């Protein structure tokens, strides 16, 4: 696979967005920490420097080694990168009189510059910095300004080096994608050959070469990532792929059998393992969310190991790891470096001596779905909402019991089916119900009740990094609330969560 574009990460919360925008241009790119530049740059056609939470004036500011890049490869420096080039190349960076954050408009755009082709005067851009470039670097040529930022964009004479103090990767910069395309396609002449079809062809070829006639075991979850990974591996090695789908007792209502039925028509070699009681026994009395996750992870590995040992001579474990997990594991210090305790980078414990293969480790979630569509996977499966690995355990606040699982499965089923029936499911990125650890007083008929409270949650997002609550119609919420209270024994109150991420998270635990 051609590398094409190298993105050096300085800890910006927007670094992944840069990669996503580049990929949208059908250009393959990779993110590396600024202090781990690949030793071989021969396959890269261009380099982008990300923003950063640091100031270039600070003692602990990131200092990249650009000796093999600057003047040798087309270079685009964004925000911190632009200030870094100025500060250490004869220019001056100083604190801004006002914090330059949010929307701004270009008040000056230099004519006859391919970098700003089709970028109009007054075009909206997004600023996010407290320093500003007071003086451009040696041989700097101003390309654009805003009312408050004189040196909003510049290039360096004698080099294919461009710099901008705004963020082209965020949607608020209206012509951001155009600017990236101008730099990468018109100036750097990077080929636009990264398509789902090309990925499938390349990765299947790589898998065949890597795996040969070896046997591979894969833990299916019923979700998009593991399913697409399974179909790719099946395309490469056929019956040498052994899929295991474990029921941890915390899946959605009827999901274990429904998913197995769905896989039957896909030609996959799948074994279902119903280990629900084993998981629930280990969760008994545990209330701490992190301890729940660890218990579920431990038991899953035990169950998976038991089943994997039944397959003779298996040598590889396949995982549905995707690129955000990889990035989080290598990121530099800063907002982009948040590692979840339950992500699946890092593989198995030492006692499972299997090599790891991750067919999707270079793809973002939306790219996984496009690859899945290319492979002919059912659109309904590809459109499934994300579902947490620990399942309903982190949607039952407090200790887990079979009765609580039953209640939440019933509530969740009514909510999800209601979204589908009313044509709302595809408007939502993720939805689910949460069983709260409180009882409330209610009245049913002539009787007083003291039963459970459930919260409904529906968010819209592109990648789960940020999320807004969905404004579901009041009529729909009223209908679902009535249906839950009337049909699910043990629930007498329904609330709707209207928190966004941040400051809240999508899940409650």
Phi, psi and omega in degrees: 000131179290136179286311175069295184232131177255126176249121178265123186267125176253018177095012181290145175291347183259003186302317179298327179295324176301313181298319180297318180293322177296317180297326179297340176272011183061037178239126181283140179215160176225149178256131174230147172300147183302333183263012175226057179292132179306141182289329179253112181255012188295334182268355181270138181258343181197161181228140176237132174263130183278176170283187183197153173283350182276160170260139179295344181274350184282153180296328182261021180297141177296133179239101180281153172268103183258015186297330179265005184243305187298125180081352181248332177229148173304132187230130174242120181253124184252127173052259179304318180301319179295319180289325178298312180300319180292311187298323185255015180225039174093000179262195181217130175244132183221162176300140178283148177299324175231150179291122184271092184223131176107198186288143173213169181231142181288119180264348178214130175228119183293136180286157171058040175240116181302331181301329182246023174305134177064018173256113189274156171302140181079006178301138182281135175231168182242120179261150176202074179202156177252346172262165176212155181276108180279325181223132182288159180292170177305132181068017178285139178239118182294133180248331183202153178220159166242179182301323184256345184239102184294316183257064183287331178210144177206165169231164180251119181301136178087357177227160171266061184239124181234153182213143179222142179269354176256175185254107181285346187278342182269151184297335182294337173275100193300319181258023182299316180296323179296318179297316178298319179295319178302314182291310188284319186269308185284319185268307183276345179056045177282132180292140178262071187240015180265093181238161178304318180298316180295321179298313181301314181298315182293312187289323178296319176298317179296318181295319178299316182291320183287317190269334180051238180256017180289155176269143183232136176247139183226132175271110178277146178244348186091354180271179185295312188298307183293328179292313179296320177300318181296316182294321177298314180295320178299322178295328183274318189235359175058235188288354175282358175264126178243116182259137179237124178246112186262127171271112181268010179077003184235021177279174176289167183303126177063011186293324182302308182288321181299317180292318178300319178297322181294322181287337182304320183277005184255001178075017181269147177272094188241134173244127177268134180237114181269099183242026185305315183295323181296319178292313183297325177298319182286339181270352186304125175083355181274126180249330183293127183302319181292323178292326175299311181301316182294320179296316180295317178299318181296314182291323178300316180297320179297313181295314181297319179297317178303314183287321181296326180290345177281348178263121184287136172060030176288136186241342187232144168252125176263140179229153180268031178304134176243173193299320177304325177296319180295314181300316182297335182276344183240357188298153175284169178300129180150182184301334182282353186260066178247113183255123180280145181290341185249011178287161190256020172279134179120342169077210189261163174294166188300331186287348174257096187276068179242144172281153186252136174234131185229089186297337187253011190294348179253009184248144169277165185304314182294329177290324177301317180295321179293321176296318178301319178296320178298326180281355178082019179288143182310125180304328180296321179289318180294333182270004181299140175296149172302147178225131186296144178305317178287001176063216185289352182299326181267007171249001170251103183285127184098197184292150181263135171225161178302321182293320177296320178298316179302313181300312184292324177299319180294316180297313181300318181298318179295317182295309183294317179295324177297318177300319181292314182299324183266011177068027183254347188301315184283351174278348187249137177279320178206140179217154177182177180241151181236131177267116184275152183274037179226151172252153177227156180282138177215175178228124175234117187065233178258008185256143173277137179240157175220088191228184190287155174250135174241147176248135174263144183223129176217126183231156172246138183197172173251331184215003179083352180290321171228157182202144175245145177291146183271134179279077179292144181302140179302321181299321179293313180299321178298314181296314181294319179301313180298318183294318180297311183294324182283329188256337185256108179294128179110356180238131177230007179209138179233132176236161180241129184277118181246038177263143177257162177249123346288169009273340179280171171254170180291309176277160180272341178232000000 
